[in-house]
């Protein structure tokens, strides 16, 4: 339970009690990231379901607001940082790392965040209209399996919590979370686009950045979520 609470604290802005935790507990929290996605998904699906009866755009907007609010825009920040680094540094990996370390956001980051929010808004509307609405609960879960895969298959860019994460999980945890999502994908095949996006993001990080960081996780979660929504729309 302690590690689940820590995972929720990492991945959401929910008001949770402080818990005494060791380094092993913090590292082990990564096992519960998909569970945090389940909470995010419940907020998104619930918000959208409440308002979609009034108007599909109202449902999509409320779902998006809930999505951003419950995560505190944490992953959007990572997407902006990766966009700035990739756009400003091009093929220079040393320069890319320097831009990633800069806490300020640039034009590439702003554009990426705005486009991501617009994409999610439109795709949410289409999913809410076409259904099934419950699949929105699964999308953030699938996206948060990504950090488990990227942690296990990519070297950390920095020593620290990311390094400890890697020692706290194994491929068995990936399989355990993937099985129920695969079951949902039988009913909603479009979710397969999210699994593909996890693999493609891993390849991009390896070739362009050389490893994984917190920004890489955040950006990847955002992109996998959008890929899931797009897949659901195209698979109608």
N, C-alpha and C positions, 0 to 999 in steps of 0.2 A: 504493500500500500504506500509506503514511503517513497519508493521510486516512481510510482504512478503519479503521486502528488508533485514530485520534482519534474516529471515530464510535462505535466500540465502547466507548471510554473515556467518552464522553458518555452513552451509552444503557445501559450495563451495568456490573456490578461485577466483571467478569472481571479476573484478575490479569494485566495486560498491561505490557510494557516501556515505560518513558518514551521519548518520541521528541522530538527537536528539531523544532519546527514554527514556521512564520511565521503571521502573522495570516491570510494567504491560505489557508494549510493548514487552520487552525481553521474559517474560513468555509466552505471547500470540503468539510469533513467532512459537512455536511448532505446532500450528494449520496448518502452511504452510510448514512444512517439506516435505509432499508429493509433493507439488508444486515445491520445490527445486529438488526433484527427477525427476520431469518432465523435468527440464532443463538439469540435468545430463543425463537422458535417450536420450534427443535430441542430445547431444554431442556424446554419445556412438554410437547411431544408425547412425547418420550422418557420423561419421568418418569411421565406418565399411562399410557403403554403398559406400562411395567414393572409397575405396581401394579394395573392394572385387572383383571388375571386373578385377583388375590386377592379384590378386592371393588371394585365400581364407585365407591363413596364413597372408598375408599382411593386409587384412581387419580386421582379428582378432587382430593382433598386434596394428594397428592404433586405433581400438576401445578401446583396453585395455589401451593404452597410454592416450587416451582422458579421459577414466574413472578415471585413477589415477591423471591426471593433473587437471581436473576440481574439484575434491574433495580434492586435496592436500594430498592424502594418509591418510586423517584424520581417516577414519574408519579402515584402515589397521593397524594404530597405536593402536587402541583399541583392534583389534584382537590379535596383538602381546602381549599386556599387559595381556589380559585374558589368553592367552596360557601360558605365563610365570607363572602367578599366579596359574593357575590350575595344571600345570606340576610340579611346585616346591613345592607347599603347600599341595597337595593331599587333605586329609580330614580335615586338620587343618584350620578352617575358620579364626582364628586370624592371622595365618601366611599368608594366602591367601590375606587378606586385606593389610598386610604390603608389600607384593610383588606388589600388585596393585598400591600402593603409590610410589613405586620406579620408577623414570623416566627412568632408564636405561633398555635396552632390553637384554634379555638373549637368550640362544640357543633355547628354546622352542618357543619363539616369532619369531625368525628368520625363523625357520622351518615352522611355521604356515603361515607366510606372503609369503614365497616362494611357498609353496604348494597352497595357495589361488590364487596367480598370475598365476601359471601354470594351475590350474583348470579352471580359467576364460578364459585363452587364448585358451585352447582346446575347451571348451564349446562354446565360442564365434564363433570359426571357424565353429563348427557343426551347430549352429543356423543360421549363415549367409548363409551357403550353403543350408540348408534345408528350411529356411524361416519359417514364414514370417518375414522379417527383422524389420518391424515396432514394433514388440513385444518388441524389446530391449528398446523402449521408456518407456514401461510400467513397466519393471522390477525394475528400481530404485524407481519408484513411490510406488509400492507395498512394497518394502523393507523399505521405510520411513514411512509407516503406522505402522510398528513395534514399533518405539519409542512411538507412541501414546498409543498403547496397553500396552506396558511394563510400561510406566509411570503411567497409570491408575490402573494396576493390581499388581504392585510390590511396596514395600516400598523403598524409596530412601536410599542409603547407607550413604549419607552425606547430611547435611543440606546445602541449597544454592539454586542455580538455578534449580536443579532437583525438589526440593520441590515446588518452585513457578510454575514450569511447570505443576505440577499435579493439581494445583488449577485453571489453565487457560484453561483446556480442559475437555470435557465430552465424553461419549460414542457416542453421536450424531455426533461428529466430525469424529470418527472412521467410523461410518456408512456412512457418507456423502462422504468420500474418498473411501470407499470400494465399493460403488455401481458402479461407472464407471470402476473400476478395474475388478469387477465381470462381467461387460458387455464384457470387453476385454477377460476375461477368457472363455467366451462362444466360442469365435473364436480361442482361444489358451488355451486349457484346462491344459496344462502343468504348467500354472501360479499357479494352485492350490497347487503345491508343495511349493511355497513361503508362502502361507497362513498357511500351515501345519508347516513350519519351524518357523514361528512367534510364534505359540503355543508351539512347542517343546523347543524353546529357552527360553521362559518364564518359562517353567517347570524346565529347567536346571539351570537357574539363581536362581530360588527360592530354589532349593534343594542344590546347591553347594555354592552359594555366599550369598543368603539370601535377595537380593534386587537388585536394578538397579543403575547403575552409568553411567558416560559418556563412559567409556570403554565398559561396557555392551551394550550400544546402538550401539557404533561403530562396535564391533565384531558381534553383531546381524545383523546389516545392511549388512555386508559383507557376512555372512553365508546365509541370506535369498536371497541375490542376486544370489549366487552360486546355491542354491536350486532351484530357479526359472529357471535358465539356464539349470540345469540338468533335471528338469521336462519337459521343452520344448523339449529337445533332446529325452528323453524317450517316450514322447507322440506323436512323429512323426508318 
